[in-house]
Amino acid sequence: MMNIPFNKPYMTGKELFYIAKANFNNMLAGDGPFTKRCHEWLEEKTGTKRALLTHSCTAALEMAAILADIQPGDEVILPSFTFVSTANAFVLRGGVPVFVDIRPDTLNMDETKIRAAITSRTRAIVPVHYMGVGCEMDVIMDIALSHKLLVIEDAAQGIMSTYDGLALGTVGHMGAYSFHETKNIICGEGGALLINDDSLAERAEIIREKGTNRTQFFCGQVDKYTWVDIGSSYLPGELIAAFLWAQMEEAESITARRLGVWKQYHEALEPLEKVGKLRRPSIPLNCQHNGHMYYILLNSLEIRTRVINELKKLGINTVFHYVPLHSSPGGQKFARTSGLMKNTEALSDRLLRLPLWLGVEDKIEQITTSLSVLL
Ligand SMILES: *Cc1c(COP(=O)(O)O)cnc(C)c1O
């Protein structure tokens, strides 16, 4: 029996060549020629003022929390339906995540629940663009502006996606991308911080370079390289950037192919939606997504458990996603909720993610046919 994995990292074929080149150049530490290329590519593609590679999206979010100057007791509004790092980055600074519910259609943070969550301690809003589909950024930015809050976009899944034509991660003050092997553009573990507010760029470079002004020193802007602020080592070495560059070169075609797979699922599953067996994802008209994920919403947790197990017997590997953070031990300890988590609880239990990787195209009929037999 052929096993269909849930994920299979895609390589363009040039990754090792560029890594060899970095070796040959004797440039192995961070911010060498490959890192510069990646920065320039990100700045050109997204329109952000400054892009900085990091070890992960988690690291980029940690940098953002430092840049937002989160102090103990400060509150940050985010969805409970997200990855732990969205919350942890702020908890590490003593911040308190305040969870709001998600919308039933996109599973993104429900922007109509944000105002009620704001207190005198609120400092930032952290929208998470689930499946690379944009949150309602117009409304979120209006709220942020009127309450003088920062907006930090967790765009971990959002590279090459747009909202109203703007790249995800560039609408708020800062945005964070992930290049983890489960994402669209990858380097194993990696990420980037996008800085859209010029006034934050200089400090960002310092925080990323262990709290030193090393970057300014190398640009000839200062004559001493010294400790000036808090910081850590958030920059990846050149080997990672060399690998990533091979992927960035093919970002357009990778995205197009993923969108092709996504569409295949979407069309094949329409009949099952029509007879009420499942719900397919819905994409707002002003959002262009990137084919990051295909999920379906089944009618109950029991059905989902049965479907996962039965598909597994057929060699088809599917997975569920986030356990809502507000119900996790960490969430209970470090965070609080604002309002009911009705959609978060109901939908996370019923969500099933289907295999989506380059090369799965000719297995989709088998996967969707198996689903229709099981449902
Ligand atoms: C993948 C992911 C992260 C974490 O990314 P890393 O690069 O693994 O740190 C954070 N938030 C969301 C929404 C993600 O999907």
The ligand as a Gaussian input file, in Angstrom:
#p B3LYP/6-31G(d) Opt

LIG

0 1
 C        4.222000      27.853000      11.957000
 C        3.609000      28.935000      12.780000
 C        4.338000      29.627000      13.761000
 C        5.726000      29.230000      14.164000
 O        6.656000      29.317000      13.163000
 P        8.161000      28.825000      13.460000
 O        8.909000      29.331000      12.277000
 O        8.113000      27.342000      13.560000
 O        8.596000      29.476000      14.719000
 C        3.734000      30.673000      14.413000
 N        2.463000      31.038000      14.148000
 C        1.722000      30.385000      13.230000
 C        0.327000      30.843000      12.956000
 C        2.268000      29.308000      12.524000
 O        1.517000      28.664000      11.613000

